Amino acid sequence: MINKNDYVNGLLIKDGRLINDRPNGMTGIQQIANIKRAVDNDRKINTISEAIGVAENKKNLKQLEF
């Protein structure tokens, strides 16, 4: 049975060790904001990489002789 005295600053004392069973410090709004930021960053990276690919294809096309 876990007693109230088994806790110190929100940490559980079990077998002489402190166990962190506190909830995650990040709210759902923060998690959504981080996900949105990551998605936006991925879109920017994909756009840049596609532009680099198109530029290389144009460069290779100009080097071909018809």
LINSULCOR-V535041 format. One line per field, one symbol per residue. phi: phi as a letter, one per 20 degrees, with the letter a starting at -180 (. if undefined). psi: psi as a letter, one per 20 degrees, with the letter a starting at -180 (. if undefined). burial: # if it has 24 or more other C-alpha atoms within 12 Angstrom, else .. A space follows every 10 residues. Layout:
phi: ???
psi: ???
burial: ???
//
This chain:
phi: .edffedcln deeclndede dffgfdffff ffffffffff ffffffffff ffffffffff ffffdd
psi: ppqhiipoli ppopkjqppn kqrpiprhgg ggghgggggg ghgggggghg hgggghghgh hhiqp.
burial: .......... .......... .......... .......... .......... .......... ......
//
